Amino acid sequence: MAVLVELPPPVREYESNTILLALWHSVVTPDANVLLASVIEQLAVLKAGGLNVHLQERGTTKFDIDIQLCGGDLPARSKCNKLNSHNGFYSCTKCLLKGEKCRHCNRMLYKYKDFQKLRVKDRTQEHINACVRLIEKKNNKNYKPFGVIAKSALSDVISIPNQSVYDYFHLCLEIHVNFLLTQWSLSLQKADIVQSNDFPKC
């Protein structure tokens, strides 16, 4: 889905003002580059020629098209960016912190103290492109330098480290806030929870 940022909120989010770029319906997930290839071709045409929209009061208006951001939850971003997922080494799109496998909880940990101590370099689109060239040179599917899996079709139209953003709803509200509220409610006594129901409603 895409929106025209020139339209003021909330008008830009109206269903009639959103653009459906791609949709798949299958039991098998397609390769992201296959899914995105035609979308990127269409966006290149729109970027070159603009988009003419008929507005009743103003007549036809030409909009210049540019891609500002591409967003998604962690699995979608990993798949589309062609970078290791959140449970792999070098999964951050912003920096080159390797991460550490925690054997106790079987998870990848990206500790802020390691980030500070190691003075980790930023990940750049140029660095991703260099890793892709290394992969192509080695001709080895299992070779993933700095967590780069392959060339992403998105690399042709955006800078992945700067323009591939996190989906706030799925990452913050659905996961972390839910977890924090659950932990908070578990730490309260049942009487406190019952008493909180009696707080005045605004």
N, C-alpha and C positions, 0 to 999 in steps of 0.2 A: 504494500500500500504506500502511496505517496500523497503528499498534500502540497498545495501552493502556499508558500510562506508569505507571499505578498497579500494574501487574504487575511484579514484580522481575525484573531480568536474571538469567539468560538466558531465563527463562520467557516474557517478552514477545516475544522473537524467534522462538519456536517457530512453525512453519507453522500449527498449529491455533489460534494466538492472534493472527494477523495478519488484518487486514481488507482485502479487495480493494476499492478504491474505484472504479477504472476500468481498462479494458483496451481497447486497440484493436489490430486486426490488419488491416493494409491496406498496399498498396504506396504509398499517398498519406498523408502526415501530415495529420491533421485540424487545424483551427484550435484553438488551445489553449482559447479561450473556449467553443467548442462542446463540446469534450471535458470541460471542467471545470464547465460550467453545471449539469448534473444532479448531479454530485458535491457541489457547493456547496449546492444545494437540499437534498440528503439530509443533509448535515452540519448545515444550519440546523435541520432537523427534529430530528435527534439532539441538537443543542445545547439546543434548547428542552425536549425531553422526556426526555433521558437515554437510556441503553442498558441494558436488562435482560439480564443474563447468568446462566444457570443454572450454579452451581458445586455439584458433587456434595456436598461436605461442608457447605457453608453455605446451600444453597438458592439462591434467586434474589437476585442483588445488582444494585442500580442503580448504574451508573457515570455521572458527569457528563461530558459531552463538551465539550472545548475544543480548539482548534487551536493547538498550540505552535509548530510549525515546518513548513516545506515545503522539501524539499531536492531537489537534482538537479545534474547536470553542467552545464557552461556553456551548451551549446545548449538544453537543456531549460529551464533557468532563464530564459534570454532569451526563449524562446517563451512560457512561462507568465506571466512577469512583464511581457511586452510592452515590453521595453527593448532597446536596441541590443545586438547580440551582441558578444562579446569583441574582434572585429576592427573595431568601429565607434567613433565618437566618443561620449563620455559613457556608456560601457558599465558603469561601476561602480555597483552597487546601494547602496553605502554613502556615496559622496561625488559631488561635481559636478566632478571633474577631467575636462577635455575630452579629454586625450590628444593624441598627436602621431603623424602618419603618417611612418614611416621609409621613405624612398624606396629605400634600399639593400637592405633585407630585405623590403620590402613588407608590413610589419606595423604594428600600432598599438602605441605605447609609452606606458606610464603610469609616468613616472619619479618616484621618491620625492622627489628634489630639487625637482621642480616642485611636488609636493604640499606640501612644506615652505615653499617660497618664496612660493607663491600663496595660502597659507592657505585652502585650498579648503573650501567649506561642505559640511556633511553633507547627504545626500539624505534627505528625509523623505517620509512618505506624503502629507502635506499638499501638498508640492511636486509630487509625482507627480500628485495629483488636480488641482492648478492647471494643470499641463501638459496633462492630458487635456481640461480645459475649453477651453484655448486651441486644441487640435486640433479639437474639435467646433465651435468658433466659426469657425475658418478654413475648415472643411469641405474640407481638402486632405490626401489620404492620404500625400503625400510630406513633409509638415511634421512634423518630429520634434524638438520643443523639448527640449533637454537629454537627448536619446537616448530619450525616451518615444515609443513607437510608437502606442499606443492604450490604452484602458482595459482593464485585466486583471480577469478575473472574481475572481482572488485578492484584489484590493483590497477586496472586500466582507467578507472574513473574516480577513485578516492585514494586518500592516504589512510591505510588501515589503522595505524597508531593514532591518528588525529581525528578521523571521521567515522570510525566504527565504534558506536557508543553502546552502553549497557541499557537494557530495558529496565527502567526504574521499578515498574510494577512487579515483575517476576523476581527480580533480584532483591529488592528491599522490602516491599510490602508483603509479598506472598511468602517469602522464605524467612528473612531475618526478623522482621517485626513480629511475625507469627511465633517464631522461636523465642524471642525475648518476652512476649506476652505470656507464653506457656510457662517459661521459667519463672517469671514473676508470680504467676498465679499458683504455681507449685510451692513457692516459698511462703505464701500467705497461709494463715490458719483459716479453716472453714468459716469460723465466726467473723473474721475480717472481711471475707468475700461477701457473706450475707449482709453485713453492716454496710458495705460499699453500695449495695443495691438500694439502700435508703437515702443516699445522697440526693440533694435536691436536683431536679432536672431543669436544665436551662431552656 
